[in-house]
Amino acid sequence: MDLTAMVEGKLNQYAERIAEGGSRVDEHALGELVFYMALRRALSGSATPQDLGMLDAVNDTLQELGLIDSGTTFYRD
């Protein structure tokens, strides 16, 4: 699956959850939306410094866990 298409699907999914859910669901969905919006901006080349910082933290964590190789960025080919 194309990463951009997956991100778009997740954004739609969590936006719908906010529209339908209560406050607890809203908070969870908001966390997901913040991440996927940052990832979408990074994929489109319009990431903010905050977006890049968050994605770098996720990337560093994945590297530390050995899930991706050092020097690899999880959202780039």
Stockholm file with secondary structure:
# STOCKHOLM 1.0

chainA/1-77         MDLTAMVEGKLNQYAERIAEGGSRVDEHALGELVFYMALRRALSGSATPQDLGMLDAVNDTLQELGLIDSGTTFYRD
#=GR chainA/1-77 SS CCHHHHHHHHHHHHHHHHHHSCHHHHHHHHHHHHHHHHHHHHHHTCCCHHHHHHHHHHHHHHHHTTSSCTTCCTTCC
#=GC SS_cons        CCHHHHHHHHHHHHHHHHHHSCHHHHHHHHHHHHHHHHHHHHHHTCCCHHHHHHHHHHHHHHHHTTSSCTTCCTTCC
//
